[in-house]
């Protein structure tokens, strides 16, 4: 079994926040699979399958800075290791709509990751979901706790659709395949050059001879073209 954790804050007040994009990703997967959420491990959990790969989705019911409590509880119950855990979280250092996979490493000041580090260590996988940076560290708190702008709706939907497309690859351990599936949704396709007709291009029309080189009959014919 794998444990996929989405980070966010519980309650309708926070549902559309940038900080809750991890919840949004897991909600999209559960909805697609027709999986029902239930309360367990101080969280909401739902189970999905991708072929033979069994995945427990978990949204901590604590606030962000206590996320590690429910993650640790679920891991102990199912006898999992950090290597079985993938955390979906918002990432200030990626442009909105971008996604990157990361294995292990620091928490970079993210309160949800900091809490998980405290409970299970740092060797779990992360799906970093870009939300962009407000430009100054003093604005970060208000920025992550504000909703995505209306103009970002299409970008967000493409990102979530890409995650849904790639989920079977992620469950199978194919990180590159997962990232490629997301990129197909989120990276604008280059417009191909206008297709040329089959066969060689038509030969250029020969230029008319200069008027002074035309015979009287040719000059008369040109007048009626």
C-alpha positions as a printed Julia matrix, in Angstrom:
225×3 Matrix{Float64}:
   0.0    0.0     0.0
   1.04   3.57   -0.66
   0.02   6.62    1.34
  -0.64   9.83   -0.61
  -1.02  12.85    1.63
  -2.55  16.12    0.49
  -1.71  19.17    2.59
  -4.19  21.91    3.4
  -6.33  23.39    6.16
  -9.73  21.85    6.97
 -13.01  23.72    6.59
 -14.91  25.64    3.92
 -13.14  28.88    4.84
  -9.86  27.54    3.44
 -11.14  25.3     0.64
 -10.1   27.58   -2.25
  -6.79  28.76   -0.75
  -3.51  28.3    -2.59
  -2.27  26.52    0.55
  -4.96  23.86   -0.06
  -3.89  22.77   -3.53
  -2.72  19.44   -2.04
  -6.27  18.78   -0.84
  -7.55  19.73   -4.29
  -5.29  17.19   -5.99
  -6.49  14.33   -3.8
 -10.13  15.4    -4.12
  -9.83  15.22   -7.91
  -8.39  11.69   -7.71
 -11.03  10.48   -5.25
 -13.86  11.99   -7.32
 -12.6   10.31  -10.48
 -12.39   6.94   -8.71
 -15.77   7.33   -7.01
 -14.05   6.86   -3.64
 -15.86   7.95   -0.47
 -14.07   9.92    2.25
 -14.33   8.74    5.86
 -12.89   9.98    9.14
  -9.84   8.15   10.5
  -6.36   9.02   11.83
  -7.47  12.6    12.68
  -8.04  13.02    8.94
 -10.23  12.24    5.97
  -9.17   9.09    4.14
 -10.26   7.35    0.95
  -8.87   4.26   -0.77
  -8.31   3.98   -4.53
  -6.69   1.44   -6.83
  -4.75   1.79  -10.05
  -4.64  -1.74  -11.4
  -3.02  -3.78   -8.63
  -1.61  -0.69   -6.9
  -3.51   0.19   -3.73
  -3.32   3.8    -2.53
  -4.68   5.37    0.64
  -5.46   9.07    0.18
  -5.19  11.15    3.35
  -6.16  14.77    4.08
  -5.12  15.74    7.62
  -8.01  17.1     9.68
  -5.62  19.07   11.88
  -4.42  22.46   10.74
  -1.36  22.63    8.49
   1.25  22.92   11.24
   0.06  19.64   12.83
  -0.2   17.58    9.63
   2.44  15.09   10.74
   0.26  13.72   13.54
  -2.24  12.03   11.23
   0.45  10.97    8.75
   2.41   9.23   11.49
  -0.73   7.58   12.87
  -1.74   6.19    9.46
   1.8    4.93    8.81
   1.96   3.08   12.11
  -1.47   1.49   11.63
  -0.64   0.21    8.13
   3.02  -0.6     8.98
   4.34   1.7     6.24
   7.73   3.34    5.87
   8.54   6.88    4.66
   9.36   5.3     1.3
   5.65   4.47    0.91
   4.59   8.1     1.43
   4.09  10.83   -1.17
   3.03  14.32   -0.05
   1.23  16.75   -2.38
   1.85  20.34   -1.3
   1.91  23.95   -2.5
   5.3   25.3    -3.6
   6.15  29.01   -3.6
   9.36  28.48   -5.57
   7.59  27.11   -8.66
   5.56  29.16  -11.13
   1.79  28.68  -10.93
   0.74  25.46  -12.63
   4.22  23.91  -12.63
   4.87  20.58  -10.93
   8.03  18.83   -9.8
   8.7   15.56   -8.02
  11.24  15.46   -5.23
  12.56  12.63   -3.07
  13.59  13.6     0.45
  15.23  16.87    1.42
  14.36  19.83    3.62
  11.02  21.47    4.35
  12.01  24.99    3.14
   9.9   26.57    5.87
   6.64  24.91    4.81
   4.73  24.31    8.05
   3.03  21.14    6.83
   6.29  19.56    5.72
   8.0   20.71    8.92
   5.4   18.83   10.98
   5.74  15.7     8.83
   9.53  15.84    9.24
   9.06  15.85   13.0
   6.9   12.72   12.92
   8.35  10.52   10.16
  11.66  12.06    9.06
  12.51  13.57    5.68
  12.88  10.63    3.3
   9.36  10.68    1.84
   8.5   11.79   -1.72
   6.9   15.13   -2.52
   4.78  16.36   -5.41
   5.52  20.1    -5.42
   2.61  22.09   -6.87
   3.62  25.55   -8.04
   1.62  28.54   -6.79
   4.23  31.25   -7.45
   5.63  33.77   -4.97
   4.05  37.11   -4.01
   7.41  38.85   -4.33
   8.24  39.58   -0.7
   8.47  37.29    2.32
   6.21  39.59    4.38
   3.36  38.89    1.96
   3.7   35.08    1.93
   1.25  34.29    4.73
  -1.59  36.33    3.26
  -0.82  35.06   -0.22
  -0.96  31.32    0.55
  -4.11  31.8     2.64
  -5.91  33.61   -0.17
  -7.94  31.9    -2.9
  -6.66  31.3    -6.4
  -7.61  34.22   -8.61
 -10.4   33.73  -11.13
  -7.87  34.2   -13.93
  -5.92  31.21  -12.57
  -8.89  28.85  -12.88
  -7.9   27.34  -16.22
  -4.29  26.91  -15.1
  -5.4   25.15  -11.91
  -7.8   22.88  -13.77
  -5.08  21.87  -16.23
  -2.74  21.04  -13.34
  -5.34  18.91  -11.56
  -6.33  17.14  -14.78
  -2.66  16.39  -15.41
  -2.29  14.9   -11.94
  -5.33  12.73  -12.6
  -3.9   11.61  -15.97
  -0.58  10.7   -14.4
  -1.81   9.12  -11.17
  -1.57   5.51  -12.44
   2.07   6.16  -13.42
   2.87   7.6   -10.0
   1.26   4.62   -8.28
   3.37   2.29  -10.43
   6.58   4.09   -9.43
   7.06   5.75  -12.82
   7.88   9.3   -11.75
   8.99  10.37  -15.22
   5.76   9.07  -16.75
   3.74  10.96  -14.13
   5.62  14.21  -14.8
   5.2   13.8   -18.56
   1.45  13.26  -18.21
   1.16  16.49  -16.22
   3.33  18.37  -18.71
   1.07  17.34  -21.59
  -1.77  19.17  -19.83
   0.11  22.18  -18.5
   2.72  23.0   -21.16
   1.31  24.95  -24.14
   1.81  23.03  -27.35
   3.86  24.78  -29.99
   1.88  25.77  -33.01
   3.21  23.8   -35.95
   4.16  25.61  -39.07
   1.4   25.83  -41.64
   1.39  22.53  -43.44
   2.52  22.76  -47.02
   0.4   21.04  -49.69
   1.45  17.63  -50.86
   3.97  17.75  -53.66
   6.32  20.49  -54.78
   5.2   24.12  -54.51
   3.8   25.66  -57.69
   6.34  27.25  -59.98
   6.46  31.05  -59.79
   4.54  32.85  -62.48
   6.95  34.22  -65.09
   7.22  37.97  -65.06
   5.78  39.84  -67.98
   8.35  41.28  -70.35
   8.97  45.01  -70.17
   6.42  47.05  -72.23
   9.09  48.41  -74.58
   9.97  44.83  -75.6
   6.37  43.91  -76.55
   5.09  43.89  -80.09
   2.04  46.07  -80.87
  -0.13  42.93  -80.86
   1.17  41.83  -77.4
   0.57  45.29  -75.91
  -3.0   45.19  -77.2
  -3.57  41.72  -75.68
  -2.34  42.89  -72.26
  -5.01  45.59  -72.18
  -7.74  42.93  -72.21
  -6.32  40.58  -69.54
